[in-house]
Amino acid sequence: MPVGGLYRLIDVPMSNCINSGINKIYVLTQYNSQSLNKHLTNTYNFGTLTSGTNAFVEVLAATQTPRDSNWFQGTADAVRQYSWILEDNKNKIIDDVVILSGDHLYRMDYMHFVEAHRESGADITVGCIPCDAERASDFGLMKIDKEARITEFSEKPKGDALKAMEVDTTILGLDAAEAKEKPFIASMGIYVFKKSVLTSLLNSEMPQAMDFGGEIIPEAAKKGLNVSAYLFNDYWEDIGTIKSFYDANLALAKQPPRFEFYDPNFPIYTESHYLPPANVRASTVKDTIIAAGSDVDVGCKINNSVVGLRSIIGKDCNLDGVYMMGADYLESAKQLDAVAKEGGLPIGVGAGTTLKNVIVDKNARIGANCVIVNKEGVTEADRPSEGLYIRTGIVTVAKNATVPAGTVI
């Protein structure tokens, strides 16, 4: 999943691991993961970066076998299917296993997480964020005792059920004022397990459980295991919906941004692209990120947007609140001639087009003088023949779609 114009979302947990000194990493992937596999291979080659060490990044793909014809059925099932790897020779010395999600945006030193887990003597430690009442009902909430041990769980509670999940968050380190403002703790969906506890729960005690957050963690607490909470009180976003994906990307372009990809002490890594700098000619650009290899023609107005790698934007375009993912390649003059002869459109946005509150997926072709602004405020709609979809009011132009010149939405 592209994010920030230049990165992939998988770069976030991968970089957090590297910056935290964690260099034994397995990435569990579901079907249709070729693009992800390619990115990981091109970007995270520990063999050359850490010669002489036992560091590694390995992709563990979901498979269908004569014994099991199902793909991964959930987070716990995915780890269970490869839990045997935790007992092979290179992993026998491992005491603790960190389990992370691939669709969160945040910067975190996981060794602080692991150290807190070890110091508390916990069997399982759950990463959590403090929340106010407005945000809390969107998450799975937890209650804790005075030792930060988790005693109760509730999934997206409302009303009285939400009120009942209030806790004293000063126990986790918040000051009194912030604790009053944020009296709830929500699971981040990241965990540290004692390896022996993890394998026992998955294979012996709960062999049918499919999910960590909804099954393994609550049941482990009920069984009397020490399940503790670890507070992360910084920027964190779960990018699990079209709206959250859109909002988190545009927030990167605001000044000052709540999250920045570049930090000299804790950088987020990604694949090297070897592209020329962006070329912006006689245009007005405000609160916008424009990635390398992009070309913005004269007379454009771009506001509060993220313009991804190799994006081509024609003359006199108006982009407001747009995440344009860019393209996988730049079309040569020969390719452009061939496309024109066949009556097609070049990759990018044609001259005179207006886009507002739009996501443009990779390699999309939008013709000249289009107006895609969702003027009627439609919440949900599909126009698959044109590669156009509306989700929560945000228009999405699908990957490789062609939107004819003059289209109005």
Sequence and secondary structure as in RCSB ss.txt:
>XXXX:A:sequence
MPVGGLYRLIDVPMSNCINSGINKIYVLTQYNSQSLNKHLTNTYNFGTLTSGTNAFVEVLAATQTPRDSNWFQGT
ADAVRQYSWILEDNKNKIIDDVVILSGDHLYRMDYMHFVEAHRESGADITVGCIPCDAERASDFGLMKIDKEARI
TEFSEKPKGDALKAMEVDTTILGLDAAEAKEKPFIASMGIYVFKKSVLTSLLNSEMPQAMDFGGEIIPEAAKKGL
NVSAYLFNDYWEDIGTIKSFYDANLALAKQPPRFEFYDPNFPIYTESHYLPPANVRASTVKDTIIAAGSDVDVGC
KINNSVVGLRSIIGKDCNLDGVYMMGADYLESAKQLDAVAKEGGLPIGVGAGTTLKNVIVDKNARIGANCVIVNK
EGVTEADRPSEGLYIRTGIVTVAKNATVPAGTVI
>XXXX:A:secstr
 EETTTEETTHHHHHHHHHTT  EEEEEE SS HHHHHHHHHH  HHHHTTTS  EEEEEE    SS      SH
HHHHHHTGGGGGSGGGTT  EEEE  SSEEE   HHHHHHHHHHHT SEEEEEEEE HHHHTTSEEEEE TT BE
EEEEES  HHHHHTT   GGGGT  HHHHHH  EEEEEEEEEEEHHHHHHIIIII TT   IIIIIHHHHHHTT 
 EEEEE  S EEE  SHHHHHHHHHHTTSSS S  S  TTS            EE S EEEEEEE TT EE TT 
EEEEEEE TT EE TT EEEEEEE   SS   HHHHHHHHHTT   SEE TT EEEEEEE TT EE TT EE  T
T  SSEEEGGGTEEEETTEEEE TT EE TT B 
